Amino acid sequence: MALTTCPECAGPVSSLAAACPTCGRANSLSTSPRSNVAEAPANSSNCGTQPSDTNAVNRQATSRVRRRLGSLLALPIIAAGLVALANYWFVQRDLSAVLSDDPRNSGVVAHAHYDNFIDPNVIVFDLRGVKGSSMLDVFRVLLQFAAAQKEQRYTMVKLAFKGDTRFELNGDQFHGTRAFGTLSGGWLGVASHQIENFSDFHKQWYLSDLSE
């Protein structure tokens, strides 16, 4: 520490003192220690992408992928719903009305749908059960269903029992519902053959399975 002389009062003044201790005059020669604190680096918060921003971007990308996958997964469900609706509206609805409107048909259980549920040119009449109904009851349901479908035209009509196709009728013959050829001869012989054919027809369609 060095001592200097105050130019005002000629008193001694330390070089570190801010003013003369005798007269109070400011010491123009005073020095203050330099701050050793390093200057803080410039704020770099805006440089680059922060982790929180990266996480937000990743969440948005994941959300978009999930939405797209959800849409893709929903397509088969929507398609299946449309197929089921078309089968009910154009085919099964008429059969359901036939079964419910006539009390004599209450014992017959049957479903009707497009072939493989997607071919509108071919329909399947699938008998599922009879519950004490006679052959005439089953045949009446088939005739009534054919009448209800008179505005529709099919290339083929399949008669099935519990999903197994037993007969295939030409679509043009569906409304006549003939599983066997036309007979000729006297009325008694024709009636006899028709009864035999009628019985064989039902046996081959479903009766033989019920008797097992």
Backbone hydrogen bonds in HBPLUS format (Angstrom, degrees):
<---DONOR---> <-ACCEPTOR-->    atom                        ^
c    i                          cat <-CA-CA->   ^        H-A-AA   ^      H-
h    n   atom  resd res      DA  || num        DHA   H-A  angle D-A-AA Bond
n    s   type  num  typ     dist DA aas  dist angle  dist       angle   num
A0015-SER N   A0002-ALA O   2.80 MM  13  5.47 152.4  1.88 173.2 165.6     1
A0004-THR N   A0013-VAL O   2.71 MM   9  5.11 169.3  1.72 151.8 155.7     2
A0013-VAL N   A0004-THR O   2.66 MM   9  5.11 156.2  1.72 153.2 154.5     3
A0006-CYS N   A0011-GLY O   2.74 MM   5  5.21 169.7  1.75 155.4 159.0     4
A0010-ALA N   A0006-CYS O   2.75 MM   4  4.65 135.5  1.95 139.0 146.6     5
A0017-ALA N   A0014-SER O   3.05 MM   3  5.16 147.9  2.15 101.6 111.2     6
A0027-ASN N   A0018-ALA O   2.78 MM   9  5.19 178.4  1.78 128.1 127.7     7
A0020-CYS N   A0025-ARG O   2.67 MM   5  5.17 158.0  1.71 147.3 154.0     8
A0024-GLY N   A0020-CYS O   2.85 MM   4  4.63 132.1  2.08 124.0 136.5     9
A0030-SER N   A0027-ASN O   3.38 MM   3  5.61 168.5  2.40 107.5 109.7    10
A0047-CYS N   A0044-SER O   2.96 MM   3  5.21 163.4  1.99 111.4 116.9    11
A0053-ASP N   A0050-GLN O   3.02 MM   3  5.33 123.8  2.34 105.9 119.8    12
A0054-THR N   A0050-GLN O   3.12 MM   4  6.50 156.5  2.18 154.3 161.3    13
A0055-ASN N   A0051-PRO O   3.00 MM   4  6.26 158.0  2.05 153.0 158.4    14
A0056-ALA N   A0052-SER O   3.13 MM   4  6.33 151.7  2.22 139.9 147.2    15
A0057-VAL N   A0053-ASP O   3.05 MM   4  6.36 157.6  2.10 150.2 155.5    16
A0058-ASN N   A0054-THR O   2.98 MM   4  6.24 160.3  2.02 150.5 156.0    17
A0059-ARG N   A0055-ASN O   2.92 MM   4  6.15 155.4  1.98 147.8 154.3    18
A0060-GLN N   A0056-ALA O   3.03 MM   4  6.28 155.4  2.09 147.0 153.3    19
A0061-ALA N   A0057-VAL O   2.98 MM   4  6.26 160.7  2.02 151.5 156.5    20
A0062-THR N   A0058-ASN O   2.92 MM   4  6.11 161.4  1.95 149.8 155.1    21
A0063-SER N   A0059-ARG O   2.91 MM   4  6.07 152.1  1.99 143.5 151.4    22
A0064-ARG N   A0060-GLN O   2.99 MM   4  6.28 152.5  2.07 147.4 154.1    23
A0065-VAL N   A0061-ALA O   3.04 MM   4  6.32 160.5  2.08 150.5 155.4    24
A0066-ARG N   A0062-THR O   2.97 MM   4  6.19 159.6  2.01 148.8 154.3    25
A0067-ARG N   A0063-SER O   3.01 MM   4  6.22 153.6  2.08 144.7 151.7    26
A0068-ARG N   A0064-ARG O   3.02 MM   4  6.29 158.4  2.07 149.4 154.9    27
A0069-LEU N   A0065-VAL O   2.90 MM   4  6.14 161.9  1.93 152.6 157.8    28
A0070-GLY N   A0066-ARG O   2.86 MM   4  5.98 155.2  1.92 144.8 152.1    29
A0071-SER N   A0067-ARG O   2.98 MM   4  6.24 149.5  2.08 142.9 150.6    30
A0072-LEU N   A0068-ARG O   2.99 MM   4  6.30 157.6  2.04 148.9 154.7    31
A0073-LEU N   A0069-LEU O   2.89 MM   4  6.12 159.3  1.93 152.8 158.3    32
A0074-ALA N   A0070-GLY O   3.02 MM   4  6.10 137.4  2.21 137.1 148.1    33
A0078-ILE N   A0074-ALA O   2.93 MM   4  6.18 158.6  1.97 157.2 163.5    34
A0079-ALA N   A0075-LEU O   2.89 MM   4  6.11 163.5  1.92 156.1 160.9    35
A0080-ALA N   A0076-PRO O   2.88 MM   4  6.03 160.8  1.91 146.7 151.8    36
A0081-GLY N   A0077-ILE O   2.99 MM   4  6.18 152.6  2.06 143.3 151.0    37
A0082-LEU N   A0078-ILE O   2.98 MM   4  6.28 153.0  2.05 149.7 156.7    38
A0083-VAL N   A0079-ALA O   2.98 MM   4  6.26 155.1  2.04 150.0 156.9    39
A0084-ALA N   A0080-ALA O   2.98 MM   4  6.19 164.0  2.01 149.5 153.6    40
A0085-LEU N   A0081-GLY O   2.96 MM   4  6.12 155.9  2.02 143.8 150.8    41
A0086-ALA N   A0082-LEU O   2.95 MM   4  6.14 158.5  2.00 146.5 151.8    42
A0087-ASN N   A0083-VAL O   3.01 MM   4  6.25 162.2  2.04 152.2 156.7    43
A0088-TYR N   A0084-ALA O   3.02 MM   4  6.22 158.3  2.07 147.7 153.5    44
A0089-TRP N   A0085-LEU O   2.87 MM   4  5.97 173.0  1.88 155.1 157.5    45
A0090-PHE N   A0086-ALA O   3.04 MM   4  5.92 168.4  2.06 149.0 152.3    46
A0091-VAL N   A0087-ASN O   3.12 MM   4  5.56 140.8  2.28 130.3 138.9    47
A0092-GLN N   A0087-ASN O   3.04 MM   5  6.34 161.0  2.08 151.3 153.9    48
A0093-ARG N   A0088-TYR O   2.71 MM   5  5.38 144.2  1.83 156.7 154.6    49
A0094-ASP N   A0091-VAL O   3.22 MM   3  5.87 129.1  2.49 114.9 124.5    50
A0096-SER N   A0092-GLN O   2.80 MM   4  6.00 162.8  1.83 160.8 165.4    51
A0097-ALA N   A0093-ARG O   3.09 MM   4  6.29 151.1  2.18 141.7 149.0    52
A0098-VAL N   A0094-ASP O   3.02 MM   4  6.32 153.5  2.09 145.7 152.8    53
A0099-LEU N   A0095-LEU O   2.97 MM   4  6.24 162.4  2.00 155.3 159.0    54
A0100-SER N   A0096-SER O   3.05 MM   4  6.16 147.6  2.16 142.6 151.0    55
A0101-ASP N   A0097-ALA O   2.87 MM   4  5.72 153.2  1.94 149.5 155.6    56
A0105-ASN N   A0102-ASP O   2.94 MM   3  5.60 161.3  1.97 121.0 127.2    57
A0106-SER N   A0103-PRO O   3.22 MM   3  5.41 165.2  2.24 113.2 114.3    58
A0108-VAL N   A0105-ASN O   3.10 MM   3  5.56 158.5  2.15 115.4 121.9    59
A0109-VAL N   A0129-GLY O   2.88 MM  20  4.93 169.8  1.89 145.0 141.5    60
A0128-ARG N   A0109-VAL O   2.72 MM  19  5.30 161.6  1.75 147.0 150.2    61
A0129-GLY N   A0109-VAL O   3.18 MM  20  4.93 144.8  2.31 139.8 134.9    62
A0111-HIS N   A0126-ASP O   2.87 MM  15  5.14 159.0  1.92 141.5 147.9    63
A0126-ASP N   A0111-HIS O   2.74 MM  15  5.14 160.8  1.78 170.0 171.6    64
A0113-HIS N   A0124-VAL O   3.16 MM  11  5.46 148.4  2.27 138.7 148.2    65
A0124-VAL N   A0113-HIS O   2.75 MM  11  5.46 158.0  1.80 164.5 172.3    66
A0117-PHE N   A0114-TYR O   2.75 MM   3  4.42 154.4  1.81 120.2 118.6    67
A0115-ASP N   A0122-VAL O   2.79 MM   7  5.36 151.4  1.87 142.9 139.9    68
A0118-ILE N   A0115-ASP O   3.21 MM   3  6.21 153.3  2.28 127.4 127.1    69
A0119-ASP N   A0115-ASP O   3.11 MM   4  5.22 159.4  2.15 148.5 153.3    70
A0122-VAL N   A0119-ASP O   3.36 MM   3  5.89 165.2  2.38 115.1 119.1    71
A0155-THR N   A0121-ASN O   2.79 MM  34  5.57 146.7  1.90 146.2 157.1    72
A0123-ILE N   A0156-MET O   3.28 MM  33  6.80 152.3  2.36 150.1 153.6    73
A0158-LYS N   A0123-ILE O   2.86 MM  35  6.25 170.3  1.87 161.1 163.2    74
A0125-PHE N   A0158-LYS O   2.74 MM  33  6.06 170.0  1.75 177.7 176.9    75
A0160-ALA N   A0125-PHE O   2.88 MM  35  6.01 172.9  1.88 148.6 150.1    76
A0127-LEU N   A0160-ALA O   2.85 MM  33  6.06 157.6  1.90 150.8 143.9    77
A0162-LYS N   A0127-LEU O   2.85 MM  35  6.05 154.6  1.91 148.9 157.5    78
A0133-SER N   A0130-VAL O   3.03 MM   3  5.12 152.5  2.11 108.0 116.8    79
A0138-VAL N   A0134-SER O   3.14 MM   4  6.52 160.6  2.18 151.6 155.5    80
A0139-PHE N   A0135-MET O   2.90 MM   4  6.13 165.5  1.92 152.3 156.7    81
A0140-ARG N   A0136-LEU O   2.82 MM   4  5.91 150.5  1.91 143.7 151.9    82
A0141-VAL N   A0137-ASP O   3.10 MM   4  6.38 155.6  2.17 146.2 151.7    83
A0142-LEU N   A0138-VAL O   3.12 MM   4  6.47 157.8  2.17 148.1 154.0    84
A0143-LEU N   A0139-PHE O   2.91 MM   4  6.21 159.3  1.95 150.7 156.1    85
A0144-GLN N   A0140-ARG O   2.84 MM   4  6.03 166.0  1.86 154.6 158.7    86
A0145-PHE N   A0141-VAL O   2.86 MM   4  6.01 153.8  1.93 147.8 155.4    87
A0146-ALA N   A0142-LEU O   2.94 MM   4  6.16 155.0  2.00 145.4 152.3    88
A0147-ALA N   A0143-LEU O   2.95 MM   4  6.26 152.4  2.03 148.1 155.5    89
A0148-ALA N   A0144-GLN O   2.95 MM   4  6.21 151.4  2.03 143.3 151.2    90
A0149-GLN N   A0145-PHE O   3.00 MM   4  6.23 133.1  2.23 141.8 154.1    91
A0149-GLN N   A0146-ALA O   3.23 MM   3  5.10 132.1  2.47  91.2 103.9    92
A0150-LYS N   A0147-ALA O   3.22 MM   3  5.09 156.6  2.27 110.0 108.9    93
A0152-GLN N   A0149-GLN O   2.92 MM   3  5.42 155.8  1.98 117.0 124.9    94
A0171-GLY N   A0155-THR O   3.11 MM  16  4.43 157.5  2.17 105.9 100.6    95
A0157-VAL N   A0169-LEU O   2.85 MM  12  5.06 156.0  1.91 146.8 152.6    96
A0169-LEU N   A0157-VAL O   2.77 MM  12  5.06 177.6  1.77 156.5 155.9    97
A0159-LEU N   A0167-PHE O   2.84 MM   8  5.01 163.5  1.87 138.1 143.7    98
A0166-ARG N   A0159-LEU O   2.74 MM   7  5.79 172.2  1.74 155.3 158.1    99
A0167-PHE N   A0159-LEU O   3.13 MM   8  5.01 160.6  2.17 140.8 144.8   100
A0161-PHE N   A0164-ASP O   2.88 MM   3  5.23 155.6  1.94 137.2 139.6   101
A0164-ASP N   A0161-PHE O   3.11 MM   3  5.23 167.4  2.12 110.6 113.9   102
A0173-GLN N   A0170-ASN O   2.89 MM   3  5.30 139.2  2.06 111.0 123.1   103
A0174-PHE N   A0171-GLY O   3.24 MM   3  5.14 156.4  2.30  98.9 106.0   104
A0176-GLY N   A0173-GLN O   2.96 MM   3  5.19 133.9  2.18 103.3 116.8   105
A0177-THR N   A0173-GLN O   2.77 MM   4  5.97 136.9  1.95 150.5 164.8   106
A0177-THR N   A0174-PHE O   3.10 MM   3  4.84 125.0  2.42  90.3 105.1   107
A0190-VAL N   A0186-GLY O   2.87 MM   4  6.08 164.7  1.89 159.5 164.6   108
A0191-ALA N   A0187-TRP O   2.87 MM   4  5.93 161.6  1.91 143.4 148.7   109
A0192-SER N   A0188-LEU O   2.92 MM   4  6.12 158.3  1.96 146.6 152.7   110
A0193-HIS N   A0189-GLY O   2.96 MM   4  6.19 164.4  1.99 152.3 155.8   111
A0194-GLN N   A0190-VAL O   2.85 MM   4  6.00 156.0  1.91 150.9 158.5   112
A0195-ILE N   A0191-ALA O   2.92 MM   4  6.14 155.1  1.98 147.9 153.9   113
A0196-GLU N   A0192-SER O   3.02 MM   4  6.28 160.8  2.06 146.7 152.2   114
A0197-ASN N   A0193-HIS O   2.72 MM   4  5.90 163.7  1.75 150.6 156.0   115
A0198-PHE N   A0194-GLN O   2.67 MM   4  5.78 155.6  1.73 144.7 152.5   116
A0199-SER N   A0195-ILE O   2.88 MM   4  6.09 160.3  1.92 148.0 152.7   117
A0200-ASP N   A0196-GLU O   2.85 MM   4  6.07 166.0  1.87 153.2 157.6   118
A0201-PHE N   A0197-ASN O   2.73 MM   4  5.83 155.3  1.79 148.3 155.9   119
A0202-HIS N   A0198-PHE O   3.20 MM   4  6.47 158.2  2.25 145.4 149.0   120
A0203-LYS N   A0199-SER O   2.93 MM   4  6.18 151.9  2.01 147.8 156.7   121
A0204-GLN N   A0200-ASP O   2.83 MM   4  6.00 167.6  1.85 156.0 158.6   122
A0205-TRP N   A0201-PHE O   2.97 MM   4  6.09 138.0  2.15 135.8 148.1   123
A0206-TYR N   A0202-HIS O   2.89 MM   4  5.95 175.4  1.89 150.8 151.6   124
A0207-LEU N   A0202-HIS O   2.92 MM   5  5.89 170.2  1.93 146.8 146.2   125
A0208-SER N   A0203-LYS O   3.16 MM   5  5.05 164.1  2.18 126.0 126.6   126
A0209-ASP N   A0206-TYR O   3.08 MM   3  5.46 130.3  2.34 107.0 119.7   127
A0210-LEU N   A0206-TYR O   3.20 MM   4  6.55 149.7  2.30 148.9 157.9   128
A0210-LEU N   A0207-LEU O   3.08 MM   3  5.07 117.2  2.49  94.2 109.8   129
A0211-SER N   A0207-LEU O   3.09 MM   4  6.34 140.8  2.25 150.2 159.9   130
A0212-GLU N   A0209-ASP O   3.37 MM   3  5.47 152.7  2.45 100.0 107.5   131
